[in-house]
Amino acid sequence: MQKQVLNYRIIIEPEKMGRRTVYNAACPTLGVFDYGDSIDEVLKSIKDGIELAIECLRDEGQEVPVRFSNW
């Protein structure tokens, strides 16, 4: 099995929720979005989401995007 390392753009933005700040993450190329209480937490979470999205695309026989979207 051939393995390829793909790099996807991830956008992280802080959002105030009352007195606390959460971090929203988006991977527009795959349509994956998540949030976390810290940057480290949201990065781990979005990585898991990206891996799941790629796995689902492969299982469904769909093409896995390899280019950045223009979001």
C-alpha positions in Angstrom: 0.0 0.0 0.0 1.4 3.4 -1.0 1.3 6.1 1.7 1.2 9.8 0.9 1.5 12.6 3.4 -1.0 15.3 2.8 -1.0 18.8 4.2 -4.2 20.7 4.7 -4.7 24.4 5.7 -6.2 24.7 9.2 -7.7 28.0 10.3 -7.9 28.6 14.0 -9.9 31.6 15.5 -10.5 32.5 19.1 -14.1 33.1 20.2 -15.2 34.7 23.4 -18.0 32.8 25.2 -18.8 34.8 28.2 -15.6 35.0 30.3 -13.9 32.2 28.6 -12.3 31.8 25.2 -12.7 28.8 22.9 -10.9 28.1 19.7 -12.7 27.2 16.5 -10.8 25.3 13.9 -11.6 24.7 10.2 -10.2 22.6 7.5 -12.0 24.0 4.5 -10.6 21.6 1.9 -12.3 18.7 3.7 -15.2 20.6 5.3 -14.1 19.6 8.8 -14.8 22.0 11.7 -14.3 21.6 15.4 -13.6 23.6 18.6 -11.6 23.3 21.8 -10.7 25.0 25.0 -7.1 25.5 23.9 -5.1 25.7 20.7 -3.5 22.3 21.5 -6.8 20.7 22.2 -8.4 22.0 19.0 -5.4 21.0 16.9 -5.6 17.4 18.2 -9.4 17.4 17.7 -9.3 18.7 14.1 -6.5 16.2 13.2 -8.7 13.4 14.4 -11.6 14.8 12.3 -9.3 15.1 9.2 -8.2 11.5 9.6 -11.8 10.4 9.9 -12.9 12.4 6.9 -10.1 10.9 4.7 -11.0 7.4 5.9 -14.7 7.9 5.1 -13.8 9.3 1.6 -11.6 6.2 0.9 -14.2 3.8 2.2 -16.8 5.4 -0.1 -14.5 5.2 -3.1 -14.4 9.0 -3.4 -11.3 11.1 -4.3 -9.4 12.5 -1.4 -8.7 16.2 -2.1 -5.0 17.1 -2.2 -5.1 20.8 -2.9 -6.1 23.7 -0.8 -9.6 25.1 -1.3 -9.9 28.9 -1.9 -11.8 29.6 1.3 
